[in-house]
Amino acid sequence: MTASPDKFFFAVAADTHIIDGFYHGHENSELDTSSLYKTTARLTSARDLINSYVSPDFNPMVGSLGEEQLHCFEAQLQQHRPAFVFLHFPLILDGPSEFGDYGLLPLLRKYRETIQLVISGHIHEWIDFAHTYSPQHYAIAATRYDENAYMLMEVDTRQATWRFLNASLVDWSTHYSKPYHGI
């Protein structure tokens, strides 16, 4: 893999929940546990900063973005620039709309030509929702259960394409993926 002016790469790894009270220690070794605890303060700080930008009507229990965030999201999509959308909750857990006929799902349908891919977590398994909600949608497994549970993405800006490099290694509908060893 080589980046160029027209090509770049990124990786996506799902939240391990070590900052949410789900982590109860000693999964692999004492050193592993110690490093996770040191990471907690950093992740909590990042989460608190991100959460300070959410709408007052945001409902974290159902994947709601809140009306203010939906308007901000739509303003970005109105620029018609190719976009990847990252969410905690998979779209299957979202309601058809949040405020009258306005919500995340209607926006995804409206801007389906702009949205390249939707990636979510929460369920800790690899799920390919295909185009059920209009744009391609994947739920990603959690690294808490498998160190190979990450997505490696290649984006070619000249060709306006993207590729999920390790998709063939994913064991769909499970927590697991085989290790990636390069192209």
Order of alpha helices (4+ residues) and beta strands (2+ residues): beta-alpha-alpha-beta-alpha-beta-beta-beta-beta-beta
